[in-house]
């Protein structure tokens, strides 16, 4: 039975400041990676996210929902996108994450 995992792509956004040909090479590698997973029926969805400066956080403060500019947590690295995959087990999810050209957090989804 297959399990579903979310791969969260963690970066510090500095790759976007590299020369255009380097950025294009990174995106080409990511495209090859995702197309391979699509062909195999493993990739179930995912997207790249805008820069963390575009984030809004909604939180309950003293019983009232409030909106704040910026991401929930301040950190150098952030989640720049995610992919949802369906694979037999965690070992396979990790193998796939290792093939991604960057940092990846692998998390299983909760099944109710």
C-alpha positions in Angstrom: 0.0 0.0 0.0 1.3 3.4 -1.0 1.9 6.2 1.4 1.7 10.0 0.7 4.5 12.4 1.6 4.9 16.1 1.2 8.4 17.2 0.2 9.0 20.8 1.3 11.7 22.6 -0.6 13.8 24.6 1.8 16.0 27.4 0.6 17.2 30.9 1.4 16.1 32.6 -1.8 19.7 33.6 -2.6 19.7 31.2 -5.6 17.4 33.7 -7.4 20.2 36.3 -7.2 22.7 34.1 -9.1 23.5 34.8 -12.8 20.5 34.1 -15.0 22.2 31.0 -16.7 22.8 29.4 -13.2 19.1 30.0 -12.2 18.0 28.6 -15.5 20.1 25.5 -14.9 18.6 25.0 -11.5 15.0 25.3 -12.8 15.9 22.9 -15.7 17.1 20.3 -13.2 13.9 20.8 -11.1 11.8 20.4 -14.2 13.5 17.2 -15.2 13.1 15.9 -11.7 9.4 16.6 -11.5 8.7 15.4 -15.1 10.3 12.1 -14.3 8.1 11.7 -11.2 5.0 12.7 -13.2 5.8 10.0 -15.9 6.1 7.4 -13.1 2.8 8.5 -11.6 4.5 9.4 -8.3 4.0 13.2 -8.3 0.5 14.0 -7.2 0.8 17.8 -7.1 3.0 20.7 -5.9 4.0 24.2 -6.6 6.7 26.8 -6.2 5.8 29.6 -3.7 6.5 33.3 -4.1 9.2 34.9 -2.0 8.7 34.9 1.7 8.2 38.7 1.7 4.8 38.1 0.0 3.5 35.9 2.9 0.7 36.9 5.3 0.2 35.2 8.6 -3.3 34.9 10.2 -3.3 34.2 13.9 -5.6 34.3 16.9 -4.5 36.9 19.4 -6.5 37.3 22.6 -9.5 35.6 20.9 -9.4 37.8 17.8 -8.0 36.8 14.4 -5.4 39.2 13.2 -3.4 39.5 10.0 0.4 40.1 10.0 2.8 40.8 7.1 5.4 38.2 6.5 5.9 34.5 7.2 4.9 32.8 10.4 8.5 32.3 11.5 11.5 34.5 10.9 14.4 32.5 9.6 17.0 32.6 6.9 15.6 29.5 5.2 12.0 29.0 4.3 9.7 26.7 2.3 10.0 27.8 -1.3 7.6 25.2 -2.6 6.3 21.7 -2.1 5.5 18.5 -3.9 3.1 15.7 -2.9 4.2 12.2 -3.8 2.8 8.7 -3.4 5.4 6.0 -2.8 5.6 2.6 -1.0 7.5 3.9 2.0 9.6 6.5 3.7 12.8 5.0 2.3 11.5 5.7 -1.3 10.4 9.2 -0.3 13.9 9.9 1.0 15.5 8.5 -2.2 13.3 10.8 -4.3 14.1 13.8 -2.0 17.9 13.1 -2.4 17.5 13.5 -6.2 16.1 17.0 -5.8 18.7 19.8 -6.4 18.3 21.4 -3.0 17.3 21.0 0.6 14.1 19.0 1.2 12.0 18.3 4.3 10.1 15.0 4.0 6.9 14.6 6.0 4.2 12.0 5.8 0.6 13.2 5.7 -1.9 12.3 8.4 -4.5 9.8 7.3 -7.7 9.8 9.3 
